[in-house]
Amino acid sequence: MLGLEKGQLVEGSSKMRKKLQGKTHAVHTGEKPDEQGSISPPLVMATSFKIHPDEVGFSANDYGEDAPFFYGRWSNPTVRRLEEKLAALEGGEDAVCFGSGMGAISGLFYHLLQAGDHLVLPNICYAAVLESAHEILPRFGIEVSLVDTSDIEAVQTALRPNSKLVHLETPCNPTTRLADLRAISELAHKAGAKVSVDATFASPIGQPNFELGADFVIHSLTKYACGHGDAMGGVVIGARADMDALRKDTLVHFGAVMSPFDAWIVGRSLHSLHARMAQHQSNALAVAAFLEKHPRVERVYYPGLDSHPQHDLAKSQMKNFGGMLAFRAKESAQLANQLAESVQVFTYAVSLGKSKSLIFYIPTEDIQASSLRMNEAELARYRDWAGDGLLRVSIGIEGQEDLLADLEEALA
Ligand SMILES: *Cc1c(COP(=O)(O)O)cnc(C)c1O
């Protein structure tokens, strides 16, 4: 016996939550010693658990808040510990982990939305979200509006009586465009819609999403939460009743569960989240400043730079500007080839939020054809920002001088 009931884990944390700093939550929350007293949490790979017939029925619908661990697709002690830590870090009541960031986003969308409902999405956000907005959500009768969420009036105009959810991504992938969480949450709530925020670029400590008005916070745990590029996961954080309903509805029935092994890795990695994010941020500031002065670089976008079009908003809603930046050059495609062949400390690869610095080129024509699918006016605005393409850079936690020297040489 672990001595860890599903309810107890969360109970314990809410009592302590007010008293503890985020850094302490990152290390301690969800890590109550088990009966052996081990100071690191056990990795429980079991997919089912010994119970009594009185405790729980066979259907997910009988699975209440205080139900014991029962079957791995419902919940697992190791994953549950991670959910507790993530909820505490974001300042939410509870959390549900999924097998990937897309699992979490899809889980929330298909839980909250049904045929006839309307969803507001950013016209620039994670590619797979845009692709599902174009191809999958409409198949289920869900209406989608893709809007420029850096424009509060555009969001206001998009809202309809049947709008159920405004989903934001800030900073957004790949341009680092921001959305004003406080202003948009206010107008969405007035219109009767909920607000979800994919805060993956900001990390679980980058901005106080709930204080700013969000109802649901989503992270791809594959990125900064894991931080080392070796585990996948996603999470939705929100009110306890909402999380119970989400778990039953689309975790149990769609089945995109997180592996306990990956949950164990992410939980362990979160111990160092604050230290890592401080280093990501200081490295990113230095690289952004370096690129800004480089003669081959045309524009650099990093929320922490004075020159970011929404720097004032970034300062008012972000606590850490993160490690993600984007830049464009006079001949971005050619430069991308050159960088891919010559970087030594950076790696030319997709994904982000890892200890290693990564760089990846996103041509405007490609992203327009595959996921943006913007009209002419919107595409002109995207080109104003991104030109023919953006080099997306995920700044790691290596030595700053080495990162700068690597770019200096590779850009020569
Ligand atoms: C990577 C990413 C996702 C998807 O996460 P996966 O874990 O790869 O499914 C969603 N949103 C953003 C902003 C991302 O960067």
The ligand as a Gaussian input file, in Angstrom:
#p B3LYP/6-31G(d) Opt

LIG

0 1
 C        4.755000      21.505000     -28.741000
 C        3.565000      22.325000     -28.507000
 C        2.303000      21.734000     -28.408000
 C        2.080000      20.251000     -28.601000
 O        2.729000      19.506000     -27.638000
 P        3.114000      17.947000     -27.868000
 O        3.593000      17.539000     -26.537000
 O        4.147000      17.927000     -28.948000
 O        1.855000      17.281000     -28.299000
 C        1.219000      22.549000     -28.152000
 N        1.358000      23.875000     -28.012000
 C        2.553000      24.482000     -28.123000
 C        2.634000      25.954000     -27.955000
 C        3.696000      23.730000     -28.377000
 O        4.881000      24.342000     -28.506000

